[in-house]
Amino acid sequence: MSSEHRTSSLTPCAGRCSTVFGDAVCRGCRRFNHEVIQWNTYTPEQHAAVWQRLDAQLNQILVPMLPNANMVQVEQFIASKRIRVRDDATQGRKLYYALKLCEKNRHFTDDSGLGISYKQVRPIWDEFERRVLALAKASYDFAFLRADGISQHLLNLEEDEDD
């Protein structure tokens, strides 16, 4: 299948944005609120950095949750469903697309390559969402604490210079 017939996916957006309701981390795509707001102003390098963080989270959560996945079959499955996948998409990202498709259409499960039954889809999806959102929030909190620490350090340096 040629790539021009595939569905476009230019952002990590999952179509369930919760940042409009004040969440610091989107429940859909797990980007930080400022990343959602500023996405269209980001450079390709900034886009890549966000994708890398999100994909690392997917790898950390989904790869261990789906140990029997057949990645060749998963890749064929998502391609057959016309999902556009970035060239640098990780194993976790591909598993995410396949699991998301199966969560919406459980009859796809046998062909997905995920190595699970249709009865396992909902519990795995729910646990995945719980874990990945917790990890994304922890990542945000860590980034905020690190930025706050740097800010305090810089303020202390300015005070030392004034003395």
N, C-alpha and C positions, 0 to 999 in steps of 0.2 A: 504494500500500500504506500502510495506516495505521501510525503510529508505535507503537501499543500492541502490535503483533504482532512487533515487531523484538526481536532479542536485546539484552539489557541489557549495557551496558559502563560501569560506574560508576567503574572505576579503569583506569589504564593497564596493569594486570596482563595478562601474556601467558600465564599458566599454566605458566611454566617458571622459577620463582623460584630463584635461586642464592644469595640473601643468607642463606638458612638454612644454607648450607655455608660462610659466612664471607666471601663476596664483598662488597666495598665498593659495587660497582655490579651491579645485577641483570642477568644475561645475557638475561633475557626482556624486561622492560619498560624497562630501563636507568635506573630510578630509583636514587637513592642508598639505601643500606641503611636509614638513619634515616627516609627518606621512606616506604619500604615499611612499616616498623614503626609509624610514627606517622600513616599516611594517614587513618585513621578519626577522628583528633583534629584534623585540619587544618580551617581555615576555608575558605570558598569562594575567598577570595583566594589562600590558600596552594595550594589545588588548581590554580587557574588558573595560578599561577606555575610549578608543576611541568609542567603540560600545555604551557605556552608553551615552556619549555626543551626538552622532549622533541620537540615539533613542529618547533622550529627545527633540531634535529639531523636530523630526517627530511627537512626541506626541503633542508638542506645536502647530504645524501647522496643521497637518492632522485631529486630533481628532475633533477639532471645525469645520473644513471644511466639514466633513462627519458625521453629527450628526445622520443620519438615518441608519448608517451601522449596520448590523447584524453580530456581531463578530463570532458567531458560523458558519454562512454561509461563511464569509470571510475566516476563517481558513480552512473549507472544500474545498473552491474554490482554495486556493493557494496549498493545498495538492494535489488536483486533477490535478494541472498543474505541479506537480513534483518540486515545489520550496522548497528547503531546508531552513528551518527556525531554527535559533538558539533557544535552549530551553528557553533562557531568553528574547526572542524577545518581544518587547512591542506592545501594541495595534497600536501605530503609525507605527511601522515597518511592521506589518501585513497589515495595510491599504495601506502602500506604495507599497508593493509587489502586492497587488490586483489592485491598481490604475495603476501601471506601466504595468501590463499585459493588462488591459483594454485600456490603451493609445496606446499600440501596436496593439491590436485586439479588436476594440470597440464592436464587436459582442459577446464578453464575458460578457459585462456589466450586462445583466439581471441575470446571474448566479453568479455574483461576491459577492453579499451581501453588496455592497457599498451603496445601497439605492439611486442610481442616474440613469438617463437615459443615453443612449449612446451619446446623443447630449450634455450632460453636461461634458463628460469626458475631452475633449480638453480644454475648459475654466478652469476647475478645475485643470487640470494638469499644465497648463501654470501659473496660479496664485500660485499654490503650489510651482513650481520651483522658481518663483520670490521671494516668501516669505522665503523659506528655504535657498536659497542662500544668501539673505540679512541677515538672522539670523546667518548663518555660518560665513559670513564675519565679522559681528559684534563680534561674539565669538572670531574670530582670532584677530581682532583689540584689543579687551579687553585683551586677553592673551598676546599679544605683549606689550601693555601698562603696564600691570602688571609686566611682565618680565623686561621691561625697568626700571620701578620704583624700583624693587628689586635691579637691577644692580646699579642704581644710589645710592640707599641707602647703598649698600655694598661699593661702591667707597667712599662715604662720611665717612663711618666708618673707612675705611683704612686711609683716610686723617686725621681723628681725632686721630688715633693711631700714625701717624707719627709726629703729633704736640707735 
